[in-house]
Amino acid sequence: MTRTQKLLRLLATALIAALVAGGAANTILSATPLAASWPLAYLWAFGAALLGAAMFSGAPGLIAALCALAVYLLAVLLGGVFGARALFEALRAFGESGARVVIEEYLEGPEVSVLSFTDGNTLVPMVSSMDHKRALDGDEGLNTGGMGTIAPNPYYTPEVAAECMEKIFLPTVRAMNAEGRPFRGCLYFGLMLTKSGPKVIEYNCRFGDPETQVVLPLLETDLLTIMEAVTAGRLSEVEVKWSDKACCCLVLASGGYPKSYRKGLPISGLVDGQIPGSEAEVFHAGTKKLPDGTLVTNGGRVLGVSVTAPTLKDAVAKAYAEAGKISFEDMHCRRDIGARALAALEG
């Protein structure tokens, strides 16, 4: 066989291998984190083609394998470059807030929100809750300020609560005191229950939204009494009592939220801001009353419909029933609020 014939056979073999490997690479890469851009699939295909061509052309298998490995590593490197570029392009949407990226440990597990009263020494946790941050059912879509909540959170067991008090809540209060920054008020703990124990995702020095809409309806002790005790530094003297019922809050949002959405759409089903003859409490987040008395939308998250019931299942069902009495154009409401919590209770 002449040198020209060998070269032609090498090229033909490489072409066939590239066609086969290209399809396989696209399929494989689409299911992996390496799917940052299309060049990866072709680089992987080229590596496979090179390997196949070299093997069928009689070149040593070791050299062919090393060549394919080198191309594969190049694909991985470019995947990181293209992926990083895509990330920074996305962060430009946040302006100056996206100028700095902090890489933290990836945490996985159920999320729990725990609000608490503290006077700087004593800390009294409130009923736990579960927020639903994603815009769409099944925890899909963009992150939002919260599309609905339930309380109490079934994942927050007495054992988990005791661990959080010992390892997170009280140490936080003590650390602020040690720094000369004692805090009095409502301290919010955003937690994730990982396999290695509860971890803090965020702190806030306020009531959370929409967590508050399911937590405070379960408070039996007078809120003003608690606030006065917090201010005076005598929270330990107040017995804070909670109902053993459950509460569900559904957020009715504008279509398009959390991106662009229309405002000024008339809202029907409410009289004086509430559902007539209903046991639900309607919280207004993004509404506006026009001079003629018409109530219209004026934000992304428009309304929160909260219902308290003896069981979580009843609270969820009643919340959806009551929310169904309200309407406005392009209204969006997740249909699975509380589903994960109910599954945990049944499991």
Secondary structure, DSSP 4 states (H G I P E B T S, - for coil): --HHHHHHHHHHHHHHHHHHHHHHHHHHHTTSTTTTSTHHHHHHHHHHHHHHHHHHTT--HHHHHHHHHHHHHHHHHHHHHHHHHHHHHHHGGGGGGGS---------S-EEEEEEEESSS-EEE---BEE--EEEGGGEEEE-S-SEEEES-TT--HHHHHHHIIIIIHHHHHHHHHTT----EEEEEEEEEETTEEEEEEEESS--TTTHHHHGGGB-S-HHHHHHHHHHT-GGGS---B-S-EEEEEEEEETTTTS------B-BS-BTTB-TT-S-EEEESSEEE-TTS-EEE-SSEEEEEEEEESSHHHHHHHHHHHHTT-B-TTEE--S-TTHHHHHHHH-
